[in-house]
């Protein structure tokens, strides 16, 4: 079957776990090459040495040539692009922040993303090449450290994704990862970890001194059963929020389904860019941006460093921007009518207050999301801020001002490393998140005896002399319901007709708590599979046993004909075909007769 019980796999667990934290703004990976029992912190690859840097992540940007052939990733891609002259840059396909193309969309395999030069490429190719680079770099690095050669199948690979992503976006990442690791889609050697969950798994084990503000006192969270806390993963693209309670033994229970928004750190960058356009008006900024895209990259990189502080900021005005501006008027005049900025000897000086203004939209979004959770009937003691954007003093100060009187606001040292480090632990021990809230109500289409007082007349049909109602939504799990890790729900289904030789099982999901029919508005068909029922003895009393596992980060189902032993199993694939608007399953049908 697609799913496995990890407790049965202990003897086969791999010693080597490598998570890839594929972020909107920055990406990286960690690795462990020790046995299960050794509690050694995962090792993070360090990046940027060739540029005099030493960082735990590299920019999530990728460069292709005119023929769409991969050239470079990360700092090297950015440096190569920044150093290209205008004409050369427009021939190359440079992508950054491309992960946000997956946010809030139901995807198909043909979706495209626009590069900095305005040309488009298939998203699946861009993601696959980026993941391929990270995988190959990981294998090279780990092999060099360990003094022996590794191949992809030696590892459990953990891929981190935002919890608030649409299921089709999570599946898209799984498919891209499968193409580069050559691990099959259904393998337990490829684990999808939700980013705020991974961060939570890491933070719960930290002592008080592991946080910038040492105000949680005493024991680590995992030694404080009953503690409830919110994890806010402040990324470049998304703000991803989960709520956990610590159980006896240190496992975690999700208290509230994943929430958040797309107002991450890059919202601040966007406001800064809009401000530059306001200063360099009359088309000056637009001309500069279209002719010197690589220089704009450099300015944005400088700004990314400055936005971590809560102070005035000074950015050197690039020569080409100054040249274009001076063709219109004296450069000082651009600054006369704009508040919060001044021209200072070749530099653009932005006041502390103006810098804070770039954060307003993002901070309001985070505040709103947190307020909605804190207004509910929980007993939240801590807010944990993680992710690269959490390293901003303005963000941390704002959350403390807004919520510091209700609960303690904590941020671990090296906040951007929390996810990838936690993903190592999650890859070893996925049952650490003992239960989750179902993001949707899931059900299947069934029939029941027709009752004219309850059922629509047009749904009536007759089978084997009985009047039945079709298209009934049979609920399997309700939105917001607790589902345990690896929990299997079991249902018995009966055929409608005595001579039926197959049963088609169609799955649906909705945000409604109670749907009556599967063709109501807001109920989506998410796929189907058929189970063979070759032995018709027993007529309509023959049983199909349907087993569904909801509790993992993905969903799996198996149906068994109890008479013949024939099975059908399904792995959820929410990727859509280009021709279909509906989310669909990729079917892994497996018929096998038991002895």
Secondary structure as GFF3:
##gff-version 3
##sequence-region A 1 595
A	DSSP	three_ten_helix	6	8	.	.	.	ID=ss1
A	DSSP	three_ten_helix	10	12	.	.	.	ID=ss2
A	DSSP	beta_strand	16	22	.	.	.	ID=ss3
A	DSSP	beta_strand	26	33	.	.	.	ID=ss4
A	DSSP	beta_strand	43	44	.	.	.	ID=ss5
A	DSSP	three_ten_helix	49	51	.	.	.	ID=ss6
A	DSSP	beta_strand	58	59	.	.	.	ID=ss7
A	DSSP	beta_strand	61	64	.	.	.	ID=ss8
A	DSSP	beta_strand	70	73	.	.	.	ID=ss9
A	DSSP	alpha_helix	75	82	.	.	.	ID=ss10
A	DSSP	alpha_helix	86	91	.	.	.	ID=ss11
A	DSSP	beta_strand	93	96	.	.	.	ID=ss12
A	DSSP	three_ten_helix	98	102	.	.	.	ID=ss13
A	DSSP	beta_strand	112	114	.	.	.	ID=ss14
A	DSSP	beta_strand	120	122	.	.	.	ID=ss15
A	DSSP	alpha_helix	123	146	.	.	.	ID=ss16
A	DSSP	three_ten_helix	152	154	.	.	.	ID=ss17
A	DSSP	beta_strand	155	161	.	.	.	ID=ss18
A	DSSP	alpha_helix	167	181	.	.	.	ID=ss19
A	DSSP	beta_strand	190	194	.	.	.	ID=ss20
A	DSSP	alpha_helix	195	203	.	.	.	ID=ss21
A	DSSP	three_ten_helix	208	210	.	.	.	ID=ss22
A	DSSP	three_ten_helix	221	223	.	.	.	ID=ss23
A	DSSP	beta_strand	228	234	.	.	.	ID=ss24
A	DSSP	beta_strand	239	246	.	.	.	ID=ss25
A	DSSP	beta_strand	252	261	.	.	.	ID=ss26
A	DSSP	alpha_helix	265	279	.	.	.	ID=ss27
A	DSSP	alpha_helix	284	291	.	.	.	ID=ss28
A	DSSP	alpha_helix	293	306	.	.	.	ID=ss29
A	DSSP	beta_strand	313	316	.	.	.	ID=ss30
A	DSSP	alpha_helix	319	328	.	.	.	ID=ss31
A	DSSP	three_ten_helix	331	335	.	.	.	ID=ss32
A	DSSP	beta_strand	341	344	.	.	.	ID=ss33
A	DSSP	beta_strand	347	350	.	.	.	ID=ss34
A	DSSP	alpha_helix	352	357	.	.	.	ID=ss35
A	DSSP	alpha_helix	360	374	.	.	.	ID=ss36
A	DSSP	beta_strand	380	386	.	.	.	ID=ss37
A	DSSP	three_ten_helix	388	391	.	.	.	ID=ss38
A	DSSP	alpha_helix	393	403	.	.	.	ID=ss39
A	DSSP	beta_strand	408	411	.	.	.	ID=ss40
A	DSSP	three_ten_helix	415	417	.	.	.	ID=ss41
A	DSSP	alpha_helix	418	428	.	.	.	ID=ss42
A	DSSP	three_ten_helix	430	432	.	.	.	ID=ss43
A	DSSP	beta_strand	433	437	.	.	.	ID=ss44
A	DSSP	beta_strand	441	449	.	.	.	ID=ss45
A	DSSP	three_ten_helix	457	459	.	.	.	ID=ss46
A	DSSP	beta_strand	460	463	.	.	.	ID=ss47
A	DSSP	beta_strand	466	477	.	.	.	ID=ss48
A	DSSP	beta_strand	482	484	.	.	.	ID=ss49
A	DSSP	beta_strand	488	494	.	.	.	ID=ss50
A	DSSP	beta_strand	502	510	.	.	.	ID=ss51
A	DSSP	beta_strand	523	532	.	.	.	ID=ss52
A	DSSP	three_ten_helix	539	541	.	.	.	ID=ss53
A	DSSP	beta_strand	543	549	.	.	.	ID=ss54
A	DSSP	beta_strand	556	561	.	.	.	ID=ss55
A	DSSP	beta_strand	567	571	.	.	.	ID=ss56
###
